[in-house]
Amino acid sequence: MEEANKNMTASEQRTGDAGTTGGAAGPTQRDTRNTGPGRLLIAVYAVFALSATARAGYQILTKFSEAPFAYVLSAFAAAVYIVATISLAKAGRTWFKVSVTAVLVELIGVLVVGALSLFDAANFPHETVWSLFGRGYGFIPLLLPILGLIWLYRRRPARKQA
């Protein structure tokens, strides 16, 4: 029994809750964002971070003058995906807040850039990751932040007891 107590966090020892997940009953007692399906989410974010970074780097280095606005947005999207990937993989309340912020920025970016690229095509002669709501990537850029926010909501840290 003492060995089991050594592996439990101080919070779990106080509440006697060694690994309860939140679900409908409430927030989790442990930080479990990077386990189970969270690993798949992090992997998808990592793929998008790498691909968006490579795409933006290539676009900016080889043909920036053709569509500077679109290419700067590609670089911004890459930065958002990098921050989201790292913050989703890290434990802790601060990283949770960074994750929520990054995924919200991503969702807003996809919606705004998607709408702008649809209604103001002149500024988007070349596509970005978020153009047309991620059509070039099978609309995954539109779905990913929604799934990310759902995952984060379900894995939100427990509130501190006063």
C-alpha beads as a LAMMPS data file, in Angstrom:
LAMMPS data file: protein, C-alpha beads

162 atoms
161 bonds

1 atom types
1 bond types

-500.0 500.0 xlo xhi
-500.0 500.0 ylo yhi
-500.0 500.0 zlo zhi

Masses

1 110.0

Atoms # bond

1 1 1 0.000 0.000 0.000
2 1 1 2.866 2.398 0.762
3 1 1 4.282 1.821 -2.743
4 1 1 0.944 2.873 -4.252
5 1 1 0.910 6.018 -2.108
6 1 1 4.405 6.957 -3.318
7 1 1 3.169 6.950 -6.919
8 1 1 0.141 9.153 -6.162
9 1 1 0.315 12.933 -6.266
10 1 1 -0.277 14.904 -3.081
11 1 1 -3.732 15.907 -4.341
12 1 1 -4.652 12.282 -4.986
13 1 1 -3.432 11.262 -1.532
14 1 1 -5.608 13.935 0.120
15 1 1 -8.718 12.975 -1.835
16 1 1 -8.024 9.262 -2.147
17 1 1 -8.524 9.657 -5.901
18 1 1 -5.775 7.887 -7.827
19 1 1 -6.674 8.384 -11.450
20 1 1 -10.349 9.238 -11.602
21 1 1 -11.315 10.802 -14.862
22 1 1 -13.784 13.636 -15.005
23 1 1 -16.402 12.788 -17.610
24 1 1 -19.866 13.896 -16.565
25 1 1 -18.939 13.903 -12.884
26 1 1 -16.593 16.856 -13.239
27 1 1 -13.004 17.804 -14.025
28 1 1 -10.194 15.312 -13.715
29 1 1 -8.082 15.046 -10.605
30 1 1 -4.921 14.465 -12.651
31 1 1 -3.536 16.144 -15.727
32 1 1 -4.309 13.617 -18.464
33 1 1 -4.272 15.745 -21.606
34 1 1 -1.349 13.862 -23.121
35 1 1 -2.640 10.324 -22.603
36 1 1 -4.930 8.080 -24.622
37 1 1 -6.678 9.937 -27.468
38 1 1 -4.758 13.052 -26.412
39 1 1 -1.624 11.484 -27.869
40 1 1 -3.321 11.209 -31.248
41 1 1 -4.431 14.835 -31.013
42 1 1 -0.867 15.891 -30.181
43 1 1 0.468 13.803 -33.087
44 1 1 -1.927 15.470 -35.532
45 1 1 -0.928 18.893 -34.211
46 1 1 2.746 17.928 -34.602
47 1 1 2.176 16.895 -38.227
48 1 1 0.437 20.201 -38.905
49 1 1 3.203 22.103 -37.118
50 1 1 5.838 20.460 -39.301
51 1 1 3.917 20.738 -42.564
52 1 1 2.768 24.322 -41.992
53 1 1 6.300 25.368 -41.002
54 1 1 7.822 23.713 -44.068
55 1 1 5.172 25.171 -46.374
56 1 1 5.462 28.693 -44.945
57 1 1 9.261 28.562 -45.030
58 1 1 9.282 27.453 -48.657
59 1 1 6.671 30.046 -49.662
60 1 1 8.425 32.912 -47.890
61 1 1 11.896 31.979 -49.163
62 1 1 10.953 31.323 -52.791
63 1 1 7.910 33.383 -53.734
64 1 1 7.086 35.869 -50.980
65 1 1 6.389 38.714 -53.428
66 1 1 3.568 36.727 -55.098
67 1 1 1.310 36.631 -52.017
68 1 1 2.946 38.195 -48.946
69 1 1 -0.253 38.396 -46.893
70 1 1 -1.102 34.736 -47.433
71 1 1 2.445 33.595 -46.695
72 1 1 2.692 35.585 -43.486
73 1 1 -0.589 33.980 -42.420
74 1 1 0.915 30.568 -43.235
75 1 1 3.845 31.368 -40.953
76 1 1 1.473 32.526 -38.224
77 1 1 -0.527 29.294 -38.548
78 1 1 2.695 27.313 -38.251
79 1 1 3.593 29.160 -35.043
80 1 1 0.136 28.497 -33.603
81 1 1 0.433 24.779 -34.408
82 1 1 3.885 24.634 -32.770
83 1 1 2.633 26.305 -29.586
84 1 1 -0.454 24.085 -29.500
85 1 1 1.626 20.923 -29.965
86 1 1 4.064 21.787 -27.192
87 1 1 1.429 23.009 -24.749
88 1 1 -0.831 19.985 -25.270
89 1 1 2.101 17.674 -24.545
90 1 1 3.081 19.456 -21.312
91 1 1 1.385 18.932 -17.962
92 1 1 0.266 21.657 -15.601
93 1 1 -2.270 24.407 -15.215
94 1 1 -0.187 27.024 -17.057
95 1 1 0.325 24.744 -20.065
96 1 1 -3.401 24.011 -20.024
97 1 1 -4.121 27.741 -20.322
98 1 1 -1.564 28.074 -23.120
99 1 1 -3.240 25.131 -24.904
100 1 1 -6.687 26.685 -24.644
101 1 1 -5.377 30.015 -25.913
102 1 1 -3.499 28.444 -28.836
103 1 1 -6.446 26.290 -29.902
104 1 1 -8.854 29.239 -29.632
105 1 1 -6.500 31.388 -31.724
106 1 1 -6.366 28.546 -34.232
107 1 1 -10.162 28.295 -34.421
108 1 1 -10.554 32.054 -34.829
109 1 1 -7.782 32.042 -37.455
110 1 1 -9.396 29.251 -39.450
111 1 1 -12.772 30.995 -39.369
112 1 1 -11.448 34.465 -40.221
113 1 1 -8.937 33.384 -42.867
114 1 1 -11.447 30.908 -44.278
115 1 1 -14.068 33.633 -44.647
116 1 1 -11.584 36.194 -46.011
117 1 1 -10.230 33.739 -48.571
118 1 1 -13.766 32.970 -49.656
119 1 1 -15.008 36.569 -49.942
120 1 1 -11.745 38.410 -50.725
121 1 1 -9.888 36.016 -53.008
122 1 1 -7.671 38.823 -54.356
123 1 1 -5.654 38.820 -51.120
124 1 1 -5.254 35.031 -51.319
125 1 1 -3.859 34.242 -54.775
126 1 1 -2.140 31.241 -53.164
127 1 1 -3.666 29.067 -50.474
128 1 1 -2.621 28.920 -46.836
129 1 1 -3.304 26.129 -44.363
130 1 1 -6.435 27.967 -43.240
131 1 1 -7.648 29.152 -46.676
132 1 1 -11.204 28.133 -47.503
133 1 1 -11.481 26.677 -44.002
134 1 1 -8.667 24.201 -44.658
135 1 1 -10.116 22.755 -47.836
136 1 1 -6.640 21.868 -49.126
137 1 1 -6.107 19.728 -46.030
138 1 1 -9.472 17.963 -46.065
139 1 1 -11.002 20.524 -43.677
140 1 1 -8.918 19.068 -40.845
141 1 1 -7.771 22.603 -39.873
142 1 1 -11.442 23.414 -39.200
143 1 1 -12.167 20.223 -37.256
144 1 1 -8.906 20.098 -35.285
145 1 1 -9.491 23.101 -33.004
146 1 1 -13.068 21.983 -32.311
147 1 1 -11.840 18.535 -31.284
148 1 1 -8.997 20.168 -29.363
149 1 1 -11.350 22.391 -27.373
150 1 1 -13.621 19.444 -26.571
151 1 1 -10.611 17.429 -25.408
152 1 1 -9.326 20.309 -23.296
153 1 1 -12.738 20.869 -21.751
154 1 1 -12.986 17.218 -20.761
155 1 1 -9.438 17.230 -19.379
156 1 1 -9.529 20.577 -17.635
157 1 1 -7.672 20.729 -14.317
158 1 1 -9.655 20.519 -11.121
159 1 1 -10.275 23.826 -9.417
160 1 1 -8.223 24.419 -6.297
161 1 1 -10.149 23.942 -3.077
162 1 1 -10.161 27.107 -0.937

Bonds

1 1 1 2
2 1 2 3
3 1 3 4
4 1 4 5
5 1 5 6
6 1 6 7
7 1 7 8
8 1 8 9
9 1 9 10
10 1 10 11
11 1 11 12
12 1 12 13
13 1 13 14
14 1 14 15
15 1 15 16
16 1 16 17
17 1 17 18
18 1 18 19
19 1 19 20
20 1 20 21
21 1 21 22
22 1 22 23
23 1 23 24
24 1 24 25
25 1 25 26
26 1 26 27
27 1 27 28
28 1 28 29
29 1 29 30
30 1 30 31
31 1 31 32
32 1 32 33
33 1 33 34
34 1 34 35
35 1 35 36
36 1 36 37
37 1 37 38
38 1 38 39
39 1 39 40
40 1 40 41
41 1 41 42
42 1 42 43
43 1 43 44
44 1 44 45
45 1 45 46
46 1 46 47
47 1 47 48
48 1 48 49
49 1 49 50
50 1 50 51
51 1 51 52
52 1 52 53
53 1 53 54
54 1 54 55
55 1 55 56
56 1 56 57
57 1 57 58
58 1 58 59
59 1 59 60
60 1 60 61
61 1 61 62
62 1 62 63
63 1 63 64
64 1 64 65
65 1 65 66
66 1 66 67
67 1 67 68
68 1 68 69
69 1 69 70
70 1 70 71
71 1 71 72
72 1 72 73
73 1 73 74
74 1 74 75
75 1 75 76
76 1 76 77
77 1 77 78
78 1 78 79
79 1 79 80
80 1 80 81
81 1 81 82
82 1 82 83
83 1 83 84
84 1 84 85
85 1 85 86
86 1 86 87
87 1 87 88
88 1 88 89
89 1 89 90
90 1 90 91
91 1 91 92
92 1 92 93
93 1 93 94
94 1 94 95
95 1 95 96
96 1 96 97
97 1 97 98
98 1 98 99
99 1 99 100
100 1 100 101
101 1 101 102
102 1 102 103
103 1 103 104
104 1 104 105
105 1 105 106
106 1 106 107
107 1 107 108
108 1 108 109
109 1 109 110
110 1 110 111
111 1 111 112
112 1 112 113
113 1 113 114
114 1 114 115
115 1 115 116
116 1 116 117
117 1 117 118
118 1 118 119
119 1 119 120
120 1 120 121
121 1 121 122
122 1 122 123
123 1 123 124
124 1 124 125
125 1 125 126
126 1 126 127
127 1 127 128
128 1 128 129
129 1 129 130
130 1 130 131
131 1 131 132
132 1 132 133
133 1 133 134
134 1 134 135
135 1 135 136
136 1 136 137
137 1 137 138
138 1 138 139
139 1 139 140
140 1 140 141
141 1 141 142
142 1 142 143
143 1 143 144
144 1 144 145
145 1 145 146
146 1 146 147
147 1 147 148
148 1 148 149
149 1 149 150
150 1 150 151
151 1 151 152
152 1 152 153
153 1 153 154
154 1 154 155
155 1 155 156
156 1 156 157
157 1 157 158
158 1 158 159
159 1 159 160
160 1 160 161
161 1 161 162
